[in-house]
Structures are given as structure tokens and as C-alpha cells.
Amino acid sequence: MPMFKTTDYFAYTRTRADRAAIRDEWIVRAIEHPLAEAVQGDGRIRRWVYISEVGRYLRVVLLPDALTVHNAFFDRRFEP
């Protein structure tokens, strides 16, 4: 069970092979200590964190409440 609130969409995408390897603690790290943050037009919040264990940037998308995780994936296009 995740250490944070999630949407049904997040639960569904978490079953994909490319998303299943994303650890809950990495998502928490992005939520609590983001390297960068941006607010989308719909109010959702994007937060990025560098995951040194895999050498990639993780993007976590939160709902406007800033507590509920809607999406999380390794972002190939992010540049700090």
C-alpha cells in the first residue's frame, strides 16, 4: 500500500512494467523535496526529483490538493 493518496489512474498505470519499478520512497522524495516544480493549466502540480539509484529524473504529477498522486514516470525530456 502506498505511503500517499493516489488516483485510480495512478493505480492502473502502476501495473505497467515501466512504472512498476518506481519505488514509493522515490515518489515521496519528489513530493517532499522536489528539484523543480511547475503548475499545469488544470491546476495539477508537476514535481521532479533526480533518482541517483537509476540515474534518471522522476516526474510526479499531483492533483491540485498537492497530496494526491495522479501519475509518476521517468521523464526523458526534463532538463534541470
N, CA, C and O atoms as CSV, one atom per row, in Angstrom:
chain,resi,resn,atom,element,x,y,z
A,1,MET,N,N,0.841,-1.186,0.000
A,1,MET,CA,C,0.000,0.000,0.000
A,1,MET,C,C,0.886,1.248,0.000
A,1,MET,O,O,1.807,1.350,0.810
A,2,PRO,N,N,0.616,2.193,-0.896
A,2,PRO,CA,C,1.449,3.403,-0.964
A,2,PRO,C,C,1.385,4.239,0.319
A,2,PRO,O,O,0.429,4.161,1.090
A,3,MET,N,N,2.428,5.032,0.514
A,3,MET,CA,C,2.530,5.919,1.674
A,3,MET,C,C,1.893,7.281,1.386
A,3,MET,O,O,2.188,8.261,2.071
A,4,PHE,N,N,1.022,7.344,0.376
A,4,PHE,CA,C,0.422,8.609,-0.058
A,4,PHE,C,C,-0.901,8.294,-0.734
A,4,PHE,O,O,-1.158,7.150,-1.110
A,5,LYS,N,N,-1.739,9.310,-0.887
A,5,LYS,CA,C,-3.017,9.146,-1.578
A,5,LYS,C,C,-2.770,9.053,-3.077
A,5,LYS,O,O,-1.847,9.674,-3.604
A,6,THR,N,N,-3.608,8.268,-3.764
A,6,THR,CA,C,-3.453,8.102,-5.208
A,6,THR,C,C,-4.816,8.133,-5.895
A,6,THR,O,O,-5.859,7.944,-5.270
A,7,THR,N,N,-4.769,8.379,-7.201
A,7,THR,CA,C,-5.983,8.293,-8.022
A,7,THR,C,C,-6.084,6.867,-8.570
A,7,THR,O,O,-5.120,6.103,-8.526
A,8,ASP,N,N,-7.249,6.528,-9.077
A,8,ASP,CA,C,-7.430,5.225,-9.721
A,8,ASP,C,C,-6.532,5.118,-10.952
A,8,ASP,O,O,-6.011,4.045,-11.257
A,9,TYR,N,N,-6.355,6.235,-11.656
A,9,TYR,CA,C,-5.472,6.242,-12.833
A,9,TYR,C,C,-4.049,5.843,-12.445
A,9,TYR,O,O,-3.414,5.054,-13.144
A,10,PHE,N,N,-3.555,6.375,-11.352
A,10,PHE,CA,C,-2.209,6.025,-10.892
A,10,PHE,C,C,-2.136,4.531,-10.600
A,10,PHE,O,O,-1.188,3.866,-11.019
A,11,ALA,N,N,-3.116,4.000,-9.893
A,11,ALA,CA,C,-3.128,2.575,-9.565
A,11,ALA,C,C,-3.106,1.726,-10.832
A,11,ALA,O,O,-2.434,0.697,-10.886
A,12,TYR,N,N,-3.842,2.163,-11.846
A,12,TYR,CA,C,-3.872,1.429,-13.114
A,12,TYR,C,C,-2.513,1.480,-13.818
A,12,TYR,O,O,-2.006,0.443,-14.247
A,13,THR,N,N,-1.919,2.663,-13.943
A,13,THR,CA,C,-0.646,2.775,-14.667
A,13,THR,C,C,0.491,2.110,-13.910
A,13,THR,O,O,1.491,1.725,-14.515
A,14,ARG,N,N,0.357,1.972,-12.617
A,14,ARG,CA,C,1.404,1.335,-11.807
A,14,ARG,C,C,1.583,-0.132,-12.169
A,14,ARG,O,O,2.606,-0.727,-11.832
A,15,THR,N,N,0.609,-0.722,-12.847
A,15,THR,CA,C,0.721,-2.125,-13.243
A,15,THR,C,C,1.587,-2.309,-14.489
A,15,THR,O,O,1.976,-3.431,-14.811
A,16,ARG,N,N,1.889,-1.219,-15.187
A,16,ARG,CA,C,2.735,-1.299,-16.380
A,16,ARG,C,C,4.169,-1.619,-15.978
A,16,ARG,O,O,4.634,-1.167,-14.931
A,17,ALA,N,N,4.856,-2.378,-16.781
A,17,ALA,CA,C,6.226,-2.804,-16.473
A,17,ALA,C,C,7.170,-1.621,-16.267
A,17,ALA,O,O,8.023,-1.653,-15.380
A,18,ASP,N,N,7.018,-0.578,-17.086
A,18,ASP,CA,C,7.920,0.573,-16.976
A,18,ASP,C,C,7.621,1.429,-15.742
A,18,ASP,O,O,8.458,2.243,-15.352
A,19,ARG,N,N,6.469,1.267,-15.128
A,19,ARG,CA,C,6.107,2.057,-13.946
A,19,ARG,C,C,6.219,1.252,-12.654
A,19,ARG,O,O,6.371,1.831,-11.578
A,20,ALA,N,N,6.147,-0.058,-12.745
A,20,ALA,CA,C,6.163,-0.910,-11.552
A,20,ALA,C,C,7.468,-0.808,-10.781
A,20,ALA,O,O,7.497,-1.056,-9.575
A,21,ALA,N,N,8.552,-0.443,-11.464
A,21,ALA,CA,C,9.862,-0.357,-10.818
A,21,ALA,C,C,10.047,0.930,-10.016
A,21,ALA,O,O,11.035,1.071,-9.296
A,22,ILE,N,N,9.120,1.858,-10.132
A,22,ILE,CA,C,9.221,3.137,-9.403
A,22,ILE,C,C,8.849,2.901,-7.949
A,22,ILE,O,O,7.730,2.490,-7.641
A,23,ARG,N,N,9.784,3.161,-7.072
A,23,ARG,CA,C,9.588,2.907,-5.644
A,23,ARG,C,C,8.780,4.024,-4.989
A,23,ARG,O,O,8.886,5.194,-5.355
A,24,ASP,N,N,7.972,3.625,-4.012
A,24,ASP,CA,C,7.168,4.597,-3.268
A,24,ASP,C,C,8.041,5.671,-2.626
A,24,ASP,O,O,7.671,6.845,-2.617
A,25,GLU,N,N,9.194,5.280,-2.089
A,25,GLU,CA,C,10.057,6.263,-1.420
A,25,GLU,C,C,10.592,7.313,-2.386
A,25,GLU,O,O,10.876,8.438,-1.973
A,26,TRP,N,N,10.735,6.966,-3.671
A,26,TRP,CA,C,11.157,7.946,-4.667
A,26,TRP,C,C,10.040,8.957,-4.913
A,26,TRP,O,O,10.297,10.148,-5.086
A,27,ILE,N,N,8.816,8.480,-4.927
A,27,ILE,CA,C,7.668,9.368,-5.111
A,27,ILE,C,C,7.561,10.321,-3.927
A,27,ILE,O,O,7.333,11.516,-4.111
A,28,VAL,N,N,7.723,9.804,-2.725
A,28,VAL,CA,C,7.696,10.644,-1.524
A,28,VAL,C,C,8.808,11.684,-1.587
A,28,VAL,O,O,8.599,12.838,-1.212
A,29,ARG,N,N,9.976,11.289,-2.054
A,29,ARG,CA,C,11.106,12.221,-2.189
A,29,ARG,C,C,10.747,13.363,-3.132
A,29,ARG,O,O,11.069,14.520,-2.861
A,30,ALA,N,N,10.081,13.042,-4.238
A,30,ALA,CA,C,9.669,14.077,-5.201
A,30,ALA,C,C,8.627,15.006,-4.594
A,30,ALA,O,O,8.652,16.214,-4.834
A,31,ILE,N,N,7.720,14.450,-3.815
A,31,ILE,CA,C,6.671,15.257,-3.190
A,31,ILE,C,C,7.267,16.208,-2.153
A,31,ILE,O,O,6.934,17.393,-2.120
A,32,GLU,N,N,8.146,15.679,-1.312
A,32,GLU,CA,C,8.658,16.456,-0.183
A,32,GLU,C,C,9.871,17.324,-0.499
A,32,GLU,O,O,10.052,18.378,0.112
A,33,HIS,N,N,10.704,16.895,-1.447
A,33,HIS,CA,C,11.951,17.622,-1.743
A,33,HIS,C,C,12.186,17.719,-3.249
A,33,HIS,O,O,13.182,17.194,-3.748
A,34,PRO,N,N,11.294,18.375,-3.975
A,34,PRO,CA,C,11.444,18.428,-5.428
A,34,PRO,C,C,12.633,19.288,-5.860
A,34,PRO,O,O,12.988,20.275,-5.215
A,35,LEU,N,N,13.224,18.879,-6.961
A,35,LEU,CA,C,14.287,19.655,-7.599
A,35,LEU,C,C,13.667,20.823,-8.363
A,35,LEU,O,O,14.244,21.908,-8.440
A,36,ALA,N,N,12.484,20.584,-8.924
A,36,ALA,CA,C,11.759,21.610,-9.688
A,36,ALA,C,C,10.265,21.348,-9.549
A,36,ALA,O,O,9.831,20.241,-9.230
A,37,GLU,N,N,9.492,22.406,-9.799
A,37,GLU,CA,C,8.035,22.302,-9.711
A,37,GLU,C,C,7.405,23.215,-10.747
A,37,GLU,O,O,7.917,24.298,-11.027
A,38,ALA,N,N,6.285,22.767,-11.316
A,38,ALA,CA,C,5.524,23.579,-12.263
A,38,ALA,C,C,4.048,23.261,-12.071
A,38,ALA,O,O,3.678,22.125,-11.775
A,39,VAL,N,N,3.218,24.270,-12.242
A,39,VAL,CA,C,1.777,24.083,-12.132
A,39,VAL,C,C,1.191,24.094,-13.538
A,39,VAL,O,O,1.423,25.025,-14.310
A,40,GLN,N,N,0.438,23.062,-13.862
A,40,GLN,CA,C,-0.201,22.949,-15.170
A,40,GLN,C,C,-1.423,23.861,-15.226
A,40,GLN,O,O,-1.878,24.357,-14.195
A,41,GLY,N,N,-1.942,24.079,-16.400
A,41,GLY,CA,C,-3.126,24.908,-16.595
A,41,GLY,C,C,-4.354,24.388,-15.870
A,41,GLY,O,O,-5.235,25.163,-15.498
A,42,ASP,N,N,-4.416,23.070,-15.668
A,42,ASP,CA,C,-5.554,22.475,-14.975
A,42,ASP,C,C,-5.367,22.431,-13.457
A,42,ASP,O,O,-6.195,21.871,-12.740
A,43,GLY,N,N,-4.276,23.025,-12.978
A,43,GLY,CA,C,-4.027,23.079,-11.543
A,43,GLY,C,C,-3.194,21.934,-10.998
A,43,GLY,O,O,-2.750,21.982,-9.851
A,44,ARG,N,N,-2.980,20.917,-11.798
A,44,ARG,CA,C,-2.133,19.811,-11.337
A,44,ARG,C,C,-0.700,20.299,-11.183
A,44,ARG,O,O,-0.263,21.224,-11.868
A,45,ILE,N,N,0.007,19.668,-10.287
A,45,ILE,CA,C,1.358,20.101,-9.940
A,45,ILE,C,C,2.351,19.039,-10.391
A,45,ILE,O,O,2.217,17.862,-10.053
A,46,ARG,N,N,3.347,19.467,-11.154
A,46,ARG,CA,C,4.428,18.574,-11.580
A,46,ARG,C,C,5.618,18.816,-10.666
A,46,ARG,O,O,6.003,19.961,-10.427
A,47,ARG,N,N,6.194,17.746,-10.160
A,47,ARG,CA,C,7.416,17.850,-9.348
A,47,ARG,C,C,8.413,16.834,-9.858
A,47,ARG,O,O,8.066,15.695,-10.173
A,48,TRP,N,N,9.672,17.270,-9.936
A,48,TRP,CA,C,10.747,16.408,-10.411
A,48,TRP,C,C,11.777,16.197,-9.314
A,48,TRP,O,O,12.001,17.053,-8.458
A,49,VAL,N,N,12.390,15.034,-9.374
A,49,VAL,CA,C,13.484,14.708,-8.470
A,49,VAL,C,C,14.455,13.804,-9.234
A,49,VAL,O,O,14.050,13.007,-10.080
A,50,TYR,N,N,15.749,13.948,-8.915
A,50,TYR,CA,C,16.751,13.087,-9.538
A,50,TYR,C,C,16.892,11.831,-8.689
A,50,TYR,O,O,17.090,11.907,-7.477
A,51,ILE,N,N,16.789,10.681,-9.334
A,51,ILE,CA,C,16.921,9.406,-8.645
A,51,ILE,C,C,18.303,8.847,-8.984
A,51,ILE,O,O,18.501,8.251,-10.043
A,52,SER,N,N,19.241,9.046,-8.081
A,52,SER,CA,C,20.625,8.648,-8.337
A,52,SER,C,C,20.775,7.135,-8.494
A,52,SER,O,O,21.682,6.665,-9.181
A,53,GLU,N,N,19.897,6.386,-7.865
A,53,GLU,CA,C,19.961,4.920,-7.945
A,53,GLU,C,C,19.807,4.406,-9.373
A,53,GLU,O,O,20.330,3.345,-9.714
A,54,VAL,N,N,19.096,5.149,-10.198
A,54,VAL,CA,C,18.900,4.737,-11.592
A,54,VAL,C,C,19.433,5.768,-12.581
A,54,VAL,O,O,19.424,5.527,-13.788
A,55,GLY,N,N,19.896,6.916,-12.085
A,55,GLY,CA,C,20.464,7.942,-12.951
A,55,GLY,C,C,19.454,8.623,-13.848
A,55,GLY,O,O,19.771,8.978,-14.983
A,56,ARG,N,N,18.223,8.814,-13.346
A,56,ARG,CA,C,17.161,9.428,-14.155
A,56,ARG,C,C,16.341,10.395,-13.307
A,56,ARG,O,O,16.389,10.371,-12.077
A,57,TYR,N,N,15.585,11.250,-14.007
A,57,TYR,CA,C,14.678,12.181,-13.334
A,57,TYR,C,C,13.278,11.581,-13.287
A,57,TYR,O,O,12.777,11.056,-14.281
A,58,LEU,N,N,12.664,11.668,-12.127
A,58,LEU,CA,C,11.302,11.178,-11.937
A,58,LEU,C,C,10.361,12.371,-11.888
A,58,LEU,O,O,10.592,13.332,-11.154
A,59,ARG,N,N,9.295,12.297,-12.679
A,59,ARG,CA,C,8.250,13.329,-12.620
A,59,ARG,C,C,7.057,12.738,-11.879
A,59,ARG,O,O,6.590,11.644,-12.195
A,60,VAL,N,N,6.579,13.473,-10.900
A,60,VAL,CA,C,5.385,13.086,-10.157
A,60,VAL,C,C,4.342,14.176,-10.379
A,60,VAL,O,O,4.616,15.359,-10.179
A,61,VAL,N,N,3.157,13.770,-10.791
A,61,VAL,CA,C,2.063,14.715,-11.030
A,61,VAL,C,C,1.051,14.560,-9.899
A,61,VAL,O,O,0.511,13.479,-9.664
A,62,LEU,N,N,0.812,15.665,-9.209
A,62,LEU,CA,C,-0.131,15.694,-8.096
A,62,LEU,C,C,-1.404,16.421,-8.504
A,62,LEU,O,O,-1.380,17.285,-9.381
A,63,LEU,N,N,-2.505,16.072,-7.870
A,63,LEU,CA,C,-3.738,16.828,-8.074
A,63,LEU,C,C,-3.576,18.194,-7.408
A,63,LEU,O,O,-2.640,18.381,-6.631
A,64,PRO,N,N,-4.454,19.147,-7.687
A,64,PRO,CA,C,-4.320,20.490,-7.112
A,64,PRO,C,C,-4.262,20.532,-5.586
A,64,PRO,O,O,-3.833,21.536,-5.018
A,65,ASP,N,N,-4.687,19.452,-4.908
A,65,ASP,CA,C,-4.601,19.431,-3.446
A,65,ASP,C,C,-3.163,19.248,-2.957
A,65,ASP,O,O,-2.894,19.352,-1.760
A,66,ALA,N,N,-2.238,18.975,-3.886
A,66,ALA,CA,C,-0.805,18.781,-3.607
A,66,ALA,C,C,-0.539,17.577,-2.711
A,66,ALA,O,O,0.546,17.459,-2.141
A,67,LEU,N,N,-1.513,16.684,-2.582
A,67,LEU,CA,C,-1.362,15.498,-1.742
A,67,LEU,C,C,-1.600,14.191,-2.495
A,67,LEU,O,O,-1.034,13.156,-2.143
A,68,THR,N,N,-2.426,14.241,-3.516
A,68,THR,CA,C,-2.836,13.027,-4.219
A,68,THR,C,C,-2.002,12.834,-5.482
A,68,THR,O,O,-1.939,13.721,-6.333
A,69,VAL,N,N,-1.363,11.671,-5.598
A,69,VAL,CA,C,-0.524,11.363,-6.752
A,69,VAL,C,C,-1.402,10.851,-7.887
A,69,VAL,O,O,-2.163,9.897,-7.724
A,70,HIS,N,N,-1.280,11.502,-9.039
A,70,HIS,CA,C,-2.039,11.128,-10.232
A,70,HIS,C,C,-1.180,10.344,-11.220
A,70,HIS,O,O,-1.691,9.488,-11.942
A,71,ASN,N,N,0.117,10.628,-11.257
A,71,ASN,CA,C,0.997,9.982,-12.214
A,71,ASN,C,C,2.434,10.068,-11.712
A,71,ASN,O,O,2.784,10.980,-10.963
A,72,ALA,N,N,3.254,9.125,-12.126
A,72,ALA,CA,C,4.684,9.140,-11.805
A,72,ALA,C,C,5.410,8.347,-12.884
A,72,ALA,O,O,5.048,7.210,-13.188
A,73,PHE,N,N,6.438,8.963,-13.456
A,73,PHE,CA,C,7.191,8.294,-14.520
A,73,PHE,C,C,8.555,8.941,-14.665
A,73,PHE,O,O,8.771,10.079,-14.248
A,74,PHE,N,N,9.478,8.188,-15.270
A,74,PHE,CA,C,10.796,8.742,-15.553
A,74,PHE,C,C,10.678,9.640,-16.775
A,74,PHE,O,O,10.202,9.220,-17.830
A,75,ASP,N,N,11.117,10.876,-16.617
A,75,ASP,CA,C,10.939,11.915,-17.632
A,75,ASP,C,C,12.226,12.069,-18.436
A,75,ASP,O,O,13.215,12.615,-17.946
A,76,ARG,N,N,12.203,11.591,-19.656
A,76,ARG,CA,C,13.397,11.652,-20.530
A,76,ARG,C,C,13.712,13.054,-21.001
A,76,ARG,O,O,14.854,13.340,-21.358
A,77,ARG,N,N,12.727,13.935,-21.011
A,77,ARG,CA,C,12.911,15.277,-21.574
A,77,ARG,C,C,13.278,16.335,-20.544
A,77,ARG,O,O,13.633,17.453,-20.919
A,78,PHE,N,N,13.202,16.012,-19.255
A,78,PHE,CA,C,13.463,17.025,-18.236
A,78,PHE,C,C,14.927,17.442,-18.236
A,78,PHE,O,O,15.833,16.609,-18.278
A,79,GLU,N,N,15.132,18.755,-18.188
A,79,GLU,CA,C,16.473,19.329,-18.066
A,79,GLU,C,C,16.456,20.303,-16.902
A,79,GLU,O,O,15.695,21.270,-16.911
A,80,PRO,N,N,17.292,20.055,-15.900
A,80,PRO,CA,C,17.271,20.958,-14.715
A,80,PRO,C,C,17.752,22.361,-15.039
A,80,PRO,O,O,17.791,23.220,-14.158
